[in-house]
């Protein structure tokens, strides 16, 4: 079984997971990870997390998404993510946005999108075949963008 431990960390001065960086992919034991963490701490790295990858098993993203959708059954109807068309999850991660995913909320002709482009998050609400663009905001962080997205949904869909 080929298990790989991936160490992630945030550079000095950063708090948003958007700026998380892979520090090591070569660790096989927790002791090796701890050694790299101690060296990285001396250089100001913080917010570490360890990802365990079993390279013998192919990832099953749909299974993970179905598991998440059971947590939020009331939002299954309208939450949608483009690029693979994934349904039933209410928030994307900063990593998903960097991979090109777009978070959408759609009811009838109203459509709200959240995506990342050039390091900035864009949140847009528009009406197709009618009034056109109703609102367009930008945010620097994923957290701020999700708050604005929720604000758009509350304002335009209720």
C-alpha positions in Angstrom: 0.0 0.0 0.0 1.6 3.3 -1.2 0.5 5.9 1.4 1.8 9.4 1.0 1.6 12.1 3.7 1.3 15.6 2.2 2.2 18.5 4.5 0.4 21.8 3.8 1.1 25.1 5.4 0.5 28.8 5.3 3.4 31.3 4.7 4.2 33.9 7.3 1.6 36.7 7.4 -1.1 34.8 5.6 -4.3 33.5 7.3 -6.5 32.6 4.3 -6.4 28.9 3.2 -6.3 30.3 -0.4 -2.6 30.8 0.1 -1.9 27.3 1.5 1.1 25.7 0.0 2.4 22.1 -0.3 5.5 21.9 1.9 6.3 18.2 1.4 5.0 15.2 -0.6 7.8 12.8 0.3 6.9 11.9 3.9 6.0 8.3 4.7 5.8 8.6 8.5 4.4 11.1 11.0 7.9 11.5 12.4 9.1 12.8 9.0 6.2 15.2 8.9 7.0 16.5 12.4 10.6 17.1 11.4 9.6 19.1 8.3 7.0 21.1 10.4 9.7 22.1 13.0 12.0 23.3 10.2 9.2 25.2 8.5 8.1 26.8 11.8 11.5 28.4 12.1 10.9 30.1 8.8 7.5 31.5 9.8 5.2 28.8 8.3 2.1 28.0 10.3 -1.5 26.5 10.0 -0.2 23.1 9.1 -2.4 20.2 8.0 -1.5 16.7 6.9 -3.3 15.0 4.0 -3.1 11.3 3.8 -3.2 9.9 0.3 -3.5 6.2 -0.5 -2.2 6.1 -4.0 -3.4 2.5 -4.5 -7.1 3.6 -4.4 -8.6 5.9 -7.1 -10.4 8.9 -5.5 -14.2 8.8 -5.6 -15.3 12.4 -5.6 -18.9 11.7 -6.2 -19.1 9.6 -3.1 -17.7 12.5 -1.1 -20.2 14.9 -2.6 -23.1 12.6 -1.9 -22.0 12.4 1.7 -21.9 16.2 1.9 -25.3 16.6 0.3 -26.9 14.6 3.1 -25.8 17.2 5.5 -27.7 20.0 3.7 -30.8 18.4 2.2 -32.8 21.7 2.0 -30.2 23.2 -0.3 -29.9 20.3 -2.7 -32.4 21.8 -5.3 -30.6 25.0 -6.1 -26.9 24.6 -5.3 -24.9 23.7 -8.4 -21.2 23.7 -9.3 -20.1 23.9 -12.9 -17.1 22.0 -14.4 -18.2 18.5 -13.8 -21.7 19.6 -12.7 -21.8 18.6 -9.1 -25.0 19.0 -7.1 -26.0 19.2 -3.5 -23.1 21.0 -1.7 -23.5 24.6 -0.5 -19.9 25.9 -0.5 -16.8 25.3 -2.6 -13.3 25.5 -1.1 -10.6 28.0 -2.2 -8.8 25.0 -3.8 -11.9 24.2 -5.9 -12.1 27.8 -7.1 -8.4 27.7 -8.1 -9.2 24.5 -10.1 -11.8 26.5 -12.1 -15.1 25.4 -10.4 -18.0 27.9 -10.3 -20.5 28.0 -7.5 -24.1 28.7 -8.8 -27.5 29.3 -7.3 -30.3 29.3 -9.9 -34.1 29.7 -9.6 -36.1 30.3 -12.7 -34.4 33.1 -14.7 -32.4 34.4 -11.7 -28.8 33.2 -11.6 -26.1 33.9 -9.0 -22.5 32.9 -9.7 -19.3 32.8 -7.6 -16.0 32.2 -9.2 -12.3 33.1 -8.9 -10.3 34.9 -11.5 -6.8 36.4 -11.3 -6.8 36.0 -7.5 -10.1 37.8 -6.9 -13.5 36.3 -6.2 -16.4 37.6 -8.4 -20.1 37.3 -7.3 -22.6 38.1 -9.9 -26.4 38.0 -10.0 -28.3 38.3 -13.2 -31.7 37.6 -14.8 -31.6 35.8 -18.2 -34.0 37.1 -20.8 -35.0 40.1 -18.7 -33.3 42.8 -16.6 -29.8 41.5 -17.2 -27.1 42.0 -14.5 -28.6 42.9 -11.2 -25.4 43.0 -9.0 -21.7 42.3 -9.3 -19.3 42.3 -6.3 -15.7 41.2 -5.8 -13.9 39.9 -2.7 -10.3 39.1 -1.8 -10.9 36.1 0.4 -13.1 33.0 0.0 -14.8 33.6 3.3 -15.7 37.2 2.3 -16.9 35.9 -1.1 -19.2 33.2 0.5 -20.7 35.9 2.7 -21.4 38.1 -0.3 -22.8 35.1 -2.2 -25.2 34.4 0.7 -26.2 38.0 0.8 -27.0 38.0 -2.9 -29.1 34.8 -2.5 -31.0 36.3 0.5 -31.6 39.6 -1.3 -32.7 38.3 -4.7 -34.4 34.9 -4.0 -36.7 35.7 -1.2 
